[in-house]
Amino acid sequence: MGPEIIFGKIYDFTGYNQINEALFRHLVIARLSFPLSKLKTIDYLYRYHGVSLNISSVYRFLDKLNSRLKGQVEQIAFNYTKKF
């Protein structure tokens, strides 16, 4: 729960909570906490958060991220950096 508390606050503060995809939040925080392979990320999410995923769902989501959400993610990052 430690990484979720720390990285979750940063995730929300930067504005990524505008993306209404629970899997996006899980993947971002898990990859920041434990930057391992996608398979190890799935294991981490199941072991520490009870989120059961298969590798195909992760790859499908990454395709969706690239095709539909990439612009929104970039805009959120850009808007956050403009504050400083």
LUMLUMDREN-878591 format. One record per atom (N, C-alpha, C): x, y, z; residue in three letters; residue number from 0; atom name. Coordinates in Angstrom, 2 decimals, padded with zeros to 5 digits. Layout:
site east->X	north->Y	up->Z	residu->ALA	num->NUM	atome->CA
...
end
This chain:
site east->000.81	north->-001.20	up->000.00	residu->MET	num->0	atome->N
site east->000.00	north->000.00	up->000.00	residu->MET	num->0	atome->CA
site east->000.85	north->001.27	up->000.00	residu->MET	num->0	atome->C
site east->002.09	north->001.20	up->000.39	residu->GLY	num->1	atome->N
site east->002.96	north->002.37	up->000.42	residu->GLY	num->1	atome->CA
site east->003.10	north->003.06	up->-000.92	residu->GLY	num->1	atome->C
site east->003.45	north->002.31	up->-001.98	residu->PRO	num->2	atome->N
site east->003.57	north->002.95	up->-003.29	residu->PRO	num->2	atome->CA
site east->002.27	north->003.58	up->-003.76	residu->PRO	num->2	atome->C
site east->001.15	north->002.94	up->-003.47	residu->GLU	num->3	atome->N
site east->-000.15	north->003.49	up->-003.87	residu->GLU	num->3	atome->CA
site east->-000.40	north->004.84	up->-003.18	residu->GLU	num->3	atome->C
site east->-000.01	north->004.95	up->-001.93	residu->ILE	num->4	atome->N
site east->-000.21	north->006.20	up->-001.20	residu->ILE	num->4	atome->CA
site east->000.66	north->007.31	up->-001.78	residu->ILE	num->4	atome->C
site east->001.95	north->007.04	up->-001.92	residu->ILE	num->5	atome->N
site east->002.89	north->008.06	up->-002.41	residu->ILE	num->5	atome->CA
site east->002.64	north->008.38	up->-003.87	residu->ILE	num->5	atome->C
site east->002.74	north->007.36	up->-004.74	residu->PHE	num->6	atome->N
site east->002.59	north->007.60	up->-006.17	residu->PHE	num->6	atome->CA
site east->001.15	north->007.95	up->-006.55	residu->PHE	num->6	atome->C
site east->000.19	north->007.49	up->-005.77	residu->GLY	num->7	atome->N
site east->-001.20	north->007.83	up->-006.03	residu->GLY	num->7	atome->CA
site east->-001.45	north->009.32	up->-005.85	residu->GLY	num->7	atome->C
site east->-000.84	north->009.91	up->-004.84	residu->LYS	num->8	atome->N
site east->-000.97	north->011.36	up->-004.62	residu->LYS	num->8	atome->CA
site east->-000.33	north->012.14	up->-005.77	residu->LYS	num->8	atome->C
site east->000.84	north->011.69	up->-006.19	residu->ILE	num->9	atome->N
site east->001.51	north->012.36	up->-007.31	residu->ILE	num->9	atome->CA
site east->000.69	north->012.21	up->-008.59	residu->ILE	num->9	atome->C
site east->000.17	north->011.02	up->-008.81	residu->TYR	num->10	atome->N
site east->-000.68	north->010.73	up->-009.97	residu->TYR	num->10	atome->CA
site east->-001.88	north->011.68	up->-010.00	residu->TYR	num->10	atome->C
site east->-002.53	north->011.83	up->-008.87	residu->ASP	num->11	atome->N
site east->-003.69	north->012.72	up->-008.78	residu->ASP	num->11	atome->CA
site east->-003.29	north->014.19	up->-008.90	residu->ASP	num->11	atome->C
site east->-002.20	north->014.57	up->-008.26	residu->PHE	num->12	atome->N
site east->-001.76	north->015.96	up->-008.26	residu->PHE	num->12	atome->CA
site east->-001.39	north->016.44	up->-009.66	residu->PHE	num->12	atome->C
site east->-000.76	north->015.59	up->-010.44	residu->THR	num->13	atome->N
site east->-000.37	north->015.99	up->-011.78	residu->THR	num->13	atome->CA
site east->-001.55	north->016.03	up->-012.74	residu->THR	num->13	atome->C
site east->-002.67	north->015.40	up->-012.36	residu->GLY	num->14	atome->N
site east->-003.88	north->015.49	up->-013.18	residu->GLY	num->14	atome->CA
site east->-004.23	north->014.24	up->-013.95	residu->GLY	num->14	atome->C
site east->-003.46	north->013.19	up->-013.77	residu->TYR	num->15	atome->N
site east->-003.75	north->011.96	up->-014.51	residu->TYR	num->15	atome->CA
site east->-005.04	north->011.29	up->-014.05	residu->TYR	num->15	atome->C
site east->-005.58	north->011.72	up->-012.93	residu->ASN	num->16	atome->N
site east->-006.86	north->011.16	up->-012.48	residu->ASN	num->16	atome->CA
site east->-008.01	north->011.56	up->-013.39	residu->ASN	num->16	atome->C
site east->-007.76	north->012.46	up->-014.35	residu->GLN	num->17	atome->N
site east->-008.77	north->012.81	up->-015.35	residu->GLN	num->17	atome->CA
site east->-009.02	north->011.67	up->-016.32	residu->GLN	num->17	atome->C
site east->-008.08	north->010.74	up->-016.41	residu->ILE	num->18	atome->N
site east->-008.23	north->009.58	up->-017.29	residu->ILE	num->18	atome->CA
site east->-009.02	north->008.53	up->-016.51	residu->ILE	num->18	atome->C
site east->-010.21	north->008.24	up->-016.99	residu->ASN	num->19	atome->N
site east->-011.12	north->007.34	up->-016.27	residu->ASN	num->19	atome->CA
site east->-010.90	north->005.89	up->-016.66	residu->ASN	num->19	atome->C
site east->-009.69	north->005.44	up->-016.45	residu->GLU	num->20	atome->N
site east->-009.32	north->004.05	up->-016.72	residu->GLU	num->20	atome->CA
site east->-008.57	north->003.52	up->-015.49	residu->GLU	num->20	atome->C
site east->-009.21	north->002.64	up->-014.76	residu->ALA	num->21	atome->N
site east->-008.57	north->002.09	up->-013.55	residu->ALA	num->21	atome->CA
site east->-007.27	north->001.36	up->-013.89	residu->ALA	num->21	atome->C
site east->-007.25	north->000.68	up->-015.03	residu->LEU	num->22	atome->N
site east->-006.06	north->-000.07	up->-015.41	residu->LEU	num->22	atome->CA
site east->-004.89	north->000.88	up->-015.67	residu->LEU	num->22	atome->C
site east->-005.16	north->002.06	up->-016.19	residu->PHE	num->23	atome->N
site east->-004.09	north->003.04	up->-016.42	residu->PHE	num->23	atome->CA
site east->-003.43	north->003.40	up->-015.09	residu->PHE	num->23	atome->C
site east->-004.23	north->003.70	up->-014.10	residu->ARG	num->24	atome->N
site east->-003.69	north->004.04	up->-012.78	residu->ARG	num->24	atome->CA
site east->-002.87	north->002.88	up->-012.21	residu->ARG	num->24	atome->C
site east->-003.43	north->001.68	up->-012.27	residu->HIS	num->25	atome->N
site east->-002.71	north->000.51	up->-011.76	residu->HIS	num->25	atome->CA
site east->-001.37	north->000.32	up->-012.46	residu->HIS	num->25	atome->C
site east->-001.37	north->000.43	up->-013.77	residu->LEU	num->26	atome->N
site east->-000.13	north->000.20	up->-014.52	residu->LEU	num->26	atome->CA
site east->000.90	north->001.30	up->-014.25	residu->LEU	num->26	atome->C
site east->000.46	north->002.53	up->-014.19	residu->VAL	num->27	atome->N
site east->001.40	north->003.63	up->-013.95	residu->VAL	num->27	atome->CA
site east->002.06	north->003.47	up->-012.58	residu->VAL	num->27	atome->C
site east->001.26	north->003.27	up->-011.56	residu->ILE	num->28	atome->N
site east->001.81	north->003.17	up->-010.20	residu->ILE	num->28	atome->CA
site east->002.66	north->001.91	up->-010.04	residu->ILE	num->28	atome->C
site east->002.21	north->000.81	up->-010.61	residu->ALA	num->29	atome->N
site east->002.99	north->-000.43	up->-010.52	residu->ALA	num->29	atome->CA
site east->004.33	north->-000.30	up->-011.23	residu->ALA	num->29	atome->C
site east->004.33	north->000.32	up->-012.41	residu->ARG	num->30	atome->N
site east->005.58	north->000.45	up->-013.16	residu->ARG	num->30	atome->CA
site east->006.53	north->001.45	up->-012.51	residu->ARG	num->30	atome->C
site east->006.00	north->002.46	up->-011.82	residu->LEU	num->31	atome->N
site east->006.86	north->003.37	up->-011.08	residu->LEU	num->31	atome->CA
site east->007.46	north->002.69	up->-009.86	residu->LEU	num->31	atome->C
site east->006.65	north->001.88	up->-009.20	residu->SER	num->32	atome->N
site east->007.10	north->001.20	up->-007.97	residu->SER	num->32	atome->CA
site east->008.06	north->000.07	up->-008.27	residu->SER	num->32	atome->C
site east->007.72	north->-000.73	up->-009.25	residu->PHE	num->33	atome->N
site east->008.49	north->-001.92	up->-009.60	residu->PHE	num->33	atome->CA
site east->008.64	north->-001.97	up->-011.12	residu->PHE	num->33	atome->C
site east->009.63	north->-001.27	up->-011.67	residu->PRO	num->34	atome->N
site east->009.79	north->-001.21	up->-013.13	residu->PRO	num->34	atome->CA
site east->010.32	north->-002.53	up->-013.70	residu->PRO	num->34	atome->C
site east->009.42	north->-003.48	up->-013.81	residu->LEU	num->35	atome->N
site east->009.78	north->-004.80	up->-014.30	residu->LEU	num->35	atome->CA
site east->009.02	north->-005.08	up->-015.59	residu->LEU	num->35	atome->C
site east->009.05	north->-006.30	up->-016.02	residu->SER	num->36	atome->N
site east->008.34	north->-006.69	up->-017.24	residu->SER	num->36	atome->CA
site east->006.82	north->-006.60	up->-017.03	residu->SER	num->36	atome->C
site east->006.11	north->-006.69	up->-018.10	residu->LYS	num->37	atome->N
site east->004.64	north->-006.66	up->-018.00	residu->LYS	num->37	atome->CA
site east->004.12	north->-007.87	up->-017.23	residu->LYS	num->37	atome->C
site east->004.74	north->-009.03	up->-017.43	residu->LEU	num->38	atome->N
site east->004.33	north->-010.22	up->-016.69	residu->LEU	num->38	atome->CA
site east->004.56	north->-010.05	up->-015.19	residu->LEU	num->38	atome->C
site east->005.70	north->-009.50	up->-014.83	residu->LYS	num->39	atome->N
site east->005.98	north->-009.26	up->-013.41	residu->LYS	num->39	atome->CA
site east->005.04	north->-008.20	up->-012.84	residu->LYS	num->39	atome->C
site east->004.67	north->-007.23	up->-013.66	residu->THR	num->40	atome->N
site east->003.72	north->-006.21	up->-013.23	residu->THR	num->40	atome->CA
site east->002.37	north->-006.85	up->-012.92	residu->THR	num->40	atome->C
site east->001.95	north->-007.77	up->-013.76	residu->ILE	num->41	atome->N
site east->000.69	north->-008.50	up->-013.52	residu->ILE	num->41	atome->CA
site east->000.77	north->-009.27	up->-012.21	residu->ILE	num->41	atome->C
site east->001.89	north->-009.94	up->-011.98	residu->ASP	num->42	atome->N
site east->002.08	north->-010.66	up->-010.72	residu->ASP	num->42	atome->CA
site east->002.03	north->-009.72	up->-009.53	residu->ASP	num->42	atome->C
site east->002.69	north->-008.58	up->-009.65	residu->TYR	num->43	atome->N
site east->002.69	north->-007.59	up->-008.56	residu->TYR	num->43	atome->CA
site east->001.27	north->-007.11	up->-008.27	residu->TYR	num->43	atome->C
site east->000.52	north->-006.77	up->-009.31	residu->LEU	num->44	atome->N
site east->-000.84	north->-006.27	up->-009.11	residu->LEU	num->44	atome->CA
site east->-001.73	north->-007.32	up->-008.45	residu->LEU	num->44	atome->C
site east->-001.55	north->-008.57	up->-008.82	residu->TYR	num->45	atome->N
site east->-002.36	north->-009.62	up->-008.21	residu->TYR	num->45	atome->CA
site east->-001.95	north->-009.85	up->-006.74	residu->TYR	num->45	atome->C
site east->-000.66	north->-009.92	up->-006.51	residu->ARG	num->46	atome->N
site east->-000.17	north->-010.23	up->-005.17	residu->ARG	num->46	atome->CA
site east->-000.46	north->-009.11	up->-004.17	residu->ARG	num->46	atome->C
site east->-000.25	north->-007.87	up->-004.57	residu->TYR	num->47	atome->N
site east->-000.35	north->-006.78	up->-003.61	residu->TYR	num->47	atome->CA
site east->-001.65	north->-005.97	up->-003.67	residu->TYR	num->47	atome->C
site east->-002.40	north->-006.12	up->-004.78	residu->HIS	num->48	atome->N
site east->-003.62	north->-005.34	up->-004.91	residu->HIS	num->48	atome->CA
site east->-004.85	north->-006.18	up->-005.24	residu->HIS	num->48	atome->C
site east->-004.65	north->-007.47	up->-005.44	residu->GLY	num->49	atome->N
site east->-005.77	north->-008.35	up->-005.74	residu->GLY	num->49	atome->CA
site east->-006.38	north->-008.13	up->-007.11	residu->GLY	num->49	atome->C
site east->-005.65	north->-007.47	up->-008.00	residu->VAL	num->50	atome->N
site east->-006.13	north->-007.20	up->-009.35	residu->VAL	num->50	atome->CA
site east->-005.66	north->-008.34	up->-010.25	residu->VAL	num->50	atome->C
site east->-006.62	north->-009.08	up->-010.78	residu->SER	num->51	atome->N
site east->-006.30	north->-010.23	up->-011.62	residu->SER	num->51	atome->CA
site east->-006.39	north->-009.82	up->-013.10	residu->SER	num->51	atome->C
site east->-005.27	north->-009.91	up->-013.79	residu->LEU	num->52	atome->N
site east->-005.20	north->-009.56	up->-015.21	residu->LEU	num->52	atome->CA
site east->-004.50	north->-010.68	up->-015.96	residu->LEU	num->52	atome->C
site east->-004.74	north->-010.72	up->-017.26	residu->ASN	num->53	atome->N
site east->-003.92	north->-011.58	up->-018.09	residu->ASN	num->53	atome->CA
site east->-003.14	north->-010.69	up->-019.04	residu->ASN	num->53	atome->C
site east->-002.09	north->-011.22	up->-019.60	residu->ILE	num->54	atome->N
site east->-001.19	north->-010.43	up->-020.43	residu->ILE	num->54	atome->CA
site east->-001.90	north->-009.85	up->-021.65	residu->ILE	num->54	atome->C
site east->-002.87	north->-010.57	up->-022.17	residu->SER	num->55	atome->N
site east->-003.60	north->-010.08	up->-023.35	residu->SER	num->55	atome->CA
site east->-004.37	north->-008.81	up->-023.04	residu->SER	num->55	atome->C
site east->-004.96	north->-008.74	up->-021.86	residu->SER	num->56	atome->N
site east->-005.71	north->-007.53	up->-021.50	residu->SER	num->56	atome->CA
site east->-004.78	north->-006.34	up->-021.34	residu->SER	num->56	atome->C
site east->-003.57	north->-006.57	up->-020.87	residu->VAL	num->57	atome->N
site east->-002.60	north->-005.49	up->-020.75	residu->VAL	num->57	atome->CA
site east->-002.20	north->-004.99	up->-022.13	residu->VAL	num->57	atome->C
site east->-001.91	north->-005.90	up->-023.04	residu->TYR	num->58	atome->N
site east->-001.53	north->-005.49	up->-024.39	residu->TYR	num->58	atome->CA
site east->-002.68	north->-004.79	up->-025.11	residu->TYR	num->58	atome->C
site east->-003.91	north->-005.26	up->-024.92	residu->ARG	num->59	atome->N
site east->-005.06	north->-004.57	up->-025.52	residu->ARG	num->59	atome->CA
site east->-005.20	north->-003.16	up->-024.96	residu->ARG	num->59	atome->C
site east->-004.99	north->-003.03	up->-023.65	residu->PHE	num->60	atome->N
site east->-005.08	north->-001.70	up->-023.06	residu->PHE	num->60	atome->CA
site east->-003.97	north->-000.79	up->-023.59	residu->PHE	num->60	atome->C
site east->-002.77	north->-001.33	up->-023.75	residu->LEU	num->61	atome->N
site east->-001.67	north->-000.51	up->-024.28	residu->LEU	num->61	atome->CA
site east->-001.96	north->-000.06	up->-025.71	residu->LEU	num->61	atome->C
site east->-002.61	north->-000.91	up->-026.49	residu->ASP	num->62	atome->N
site east->-003.03	north->-000.50	up->-027.84	residu->ASP	num->62	atome->CA
site east->-004.05	north->000.63	up->-027.75	residu->ASP	num->62	atome->C
site east->-004.99	north->000.51	up->-026.83	residu->LYS	num->63	atome->N
site east->-006.00	north->001.55	up->-026.62	residu->LYS	num->63	atome->CA
site east->-005.33	north->002.84	up->-026.15	residu->LYS	num->63	atome->C
site east->-004.37	north->002.71	up->-025.26	residu->LEU	num->64	atome->N
site east->-003.64	north->003.87	up->-024.76	residu->LEU	num->64	atome->CA
site east->-002.96	north->004.59	up->-025.92	residu->LEU	num->64	atome->C
site east->-002.33	north->003.85	up->-026.78	residu->ASN	num->65	atome->N
site east->-001.62	north->004.44	up->-027.91	residu->ASN	num->65	atome->CA
site east->-002.58	north->005.07	up->-028.92	residu->ASN	num->65	atome->C
site east->-003.70	north->004.42	up->-029.18	residu->SER	num->66	atome->N
site east->-004.60	north->004.90	up->-030.22	residu->SER	num->66	atome->CA
site east->-005.60	north->005.96	up->-029.74	residu->SER	num->66	atome->C
site east->-006.03	north->005.89	up->-028.48	residu->ARG	num->67	atome->N
site east->-007.09	north->006.80	up->-028.01	residu->ARG	num->67	atome->CA
site east->-006.69	north->007.74	up->-026.89	residu->ARG	num->67	atome->C
site east->-005.82	north->007.30	up->-026.01	residu->LEU	num->68	atome->N
site east->-005.54	north->008.08	up->-024.81	residu->LEU	num->68	atome->CA
site east->-004.20	north->008.83	up->-024.84	residu->LEU	num->68	atome->C
site east->-003.38	north->008.55	up->-025.83	residu->LYS	num->69	atome->N
site east->-002.04	north->009.15	up->-025.87	residu->LYS	num->69	atome->CA
site east->-002.10	north->010.67	up->-025.87	residu->LYS	num->69	atome->C
site east->-002.95	north->011.25	up->-026.68	residu->GLY	num->70	atome->N
site east->-003.07	north->012.70	up->-026.74	residu->GLY	num->70	atome->CA
site east->-003.49	north->013.30	up->-025.41	residu->GLY	num->70	atome->C
site east->-004.42	north->012.65	up->-024.75	residu->GLN	num->71	atome->N
site east->-004.89	north->013.15	up->-023.45	residu->GLN	num->71	atome->CA
site east->-003.77	north->013.06	up->-022.41	residu->GLN	num->71	atome->C
site east->-003.03	north->011.96	up->-022.40	residu->VAL	num->72	atome->N
site east->-001.92	north->011.81	up->-021.46	residu->VAL	num->72	atome->CA
site east->-000.86	north->012.88	up->-021.71	residu->VAL	num->72	atome->C
site east->-000.53	north->013.11	up->-022.98	residu->GLU	num->73	atome->N
site east->000.45	north->014.14	up->-023.32	residu->GLU	num->73	atome->CA
site east->-000.03	north->015.53	up->-022.91	residu->GLU	num->73	atome->C
site east->-001.30	north->015.82	up->-023.13	residu->GLN	num->74	atome->N
site east->-001.85	north->017.13	up->-022.78	residu->GLN	num->74	atome->CA
site east->-001.82	north->017.36	up->-021.27	residu->GLN	num->74	atome->C
site east->-002.13	north->016.33	up->-020.50	residu->ILE	num->75	atome->N
site east->-002.08	north->016.45	up->-019.04	residu->ILE	num->75	atome->CA
site east->-000.66	north->016.74	up->-018.58	residu->ILE	num->75	atome->C
site east->000.31	north->016.02	up->-019.14	residu->ALA	num->76	atome->N
site east->001.71	north->016.25	up->-018.77	residu->ALA	num->76	atome->CA
site east->002.15	north->017.66	up->-019.17	residu->ALA	num->76	atome->C
site east->001.75	north->018.09	up->-020.36	residu->PHE	num->77	atome->N
site east->002.11	north->019.43	up->-020.83	residu->PHE	num->77	atome->CA
site east->001.50	north->020.51	up->-019.93	residu->PHE	num->77	atome->C
site east->000.22	north->020.37	up->-019.62	residu->ASN	num->78	atome->N
site east->-000.45	north->021.35	up->-018.76	residu->ASN	num->78	atome->CA
site east->000.19	north->021.42	up->-017.38	residu->ASN	num->78	atome->C
site east->000.60	north->020.27	up->-016.85	residu->TYR	num->79	atome->N
site east->001.23	north->020.26	up->-015.54	residu->TYR	num->79	atome->CA
site east->002.58	north->021.00	up->-015.58	residu->TYR	num->79	atome->C
site east->003.36	north->020.75	up->-016.63	residu->THR	num->80	atome->N
site east->004.67	north->021.40	up->-016.71	residu->THR	num->80	atome->CA
site east->004.56	north->022.89	up->-016.96	residu->THR	num->80	atome->C
site east->003.47	north->023.35	up->-017.56	residu->LYS	num->81	atome->N
site east->003.28	north->024.79	up->-017.81	residu->LYS	num->81	atome->CA
site east->003.11	north->025.56	up->-016.50	residu->LYS	num->81	atome->C
site east->002.71	north->024.89	up->-015.45	residu->LYS	num->82	atome->N
site east->002.51	north->025.56	up->-014.16	residu->LYS	num->82	atome->CA
site east->003.81	north->026.11	up->-013.59	residu->LYS	num->82	atome->C
site east->004.92	north->025.53	up->-014.02	residu->PHE	num->83	atome->N
site east->006.21	north->025.90	up->-013.44	residu->PHE	num->83	atome->CA
site east->006.97	north->026.68	up->-014.44	residu->PHE	num->83	atome->C
end
